[in-house]
Amino acid sequence: GSIKIGHSLEDMSREVRRTRRVLLLIGLAGVLIGLAAAALLARRVTRPLQKLVAGTVRISQGDFCHRIEIASRDEIGELARSFNEMSGRLLEARERMEAVHRRLVQAEKLAQIGRLAATIAHEIRNPLTSVKLNIQKIQESERLDATEREHIVLSQEGIAQIEKFIKELLGFTRA
C-alpha cells in the first residue's frame, strides 16, 4: 500500500510570492533610507562649504567685517576659523593703510602750503630789497627835511616788519 498525501503547491507559491514582495519592499526601503541618509550627509558636508564660499566672495568684494559662522570642530570649522582670522588681519591692515594714506595726504597738503609760502616770500623779498635800498639811498640825501626823514624812518620800520614776517614764513616752510 501506499498513502498519498496531497499538498497543494498553490499555497506554497503564494507564500513564496508574498515573501518575495516583503523582501523587495525591505530592499526598496533600505535603498530609500540609504539615499536619504546620503543626502543628509552630503548636505551636512556641503552646507558649511557653501557658507565658506559665500564668505570668500563677500570678503573678496571688500567686506572684511564679514565672519563665517561655522560651529563644527572638524577641518571645515578650522578652515572657517582661520579664514575669519585672516579677514580680521586684512581689516586691520586696511585700516592702518587708510590712516597712513590720510597722514600722507595731510603731509602733502602741508608741503604744498610750504612751497606756496616759500614762493610768495621769495616774490615779496626781491622787490622789497629794491625798495629798502632805494630808501637807504634817499636817506643819505642832505636835502631832506625833518618830516621827510621821519617818513623814511617809518618806511624802514615797515620794511623791517615785512622782512621779519618773511623770515618767520620761510622758517615755517622749512619745517
Secondary structure, 3 states (H helix, E strand, C coil): CCCCCCCCHHHHHHHHHHHHHHHHHHHHHHHHHHHHHHHHHHHHHHHHHHHHHHHHHHHHCCCCCCCCCCCCCCHHHHHHHHHHHHHHHHHHHHHHHHHHHHHHHHHHHHHHHHHHHHHHHHHHHHHHHHHHHHHHHHHCCCCCCHHHHHHHHHHHHHHHHHHHHHHHHHHHHHC
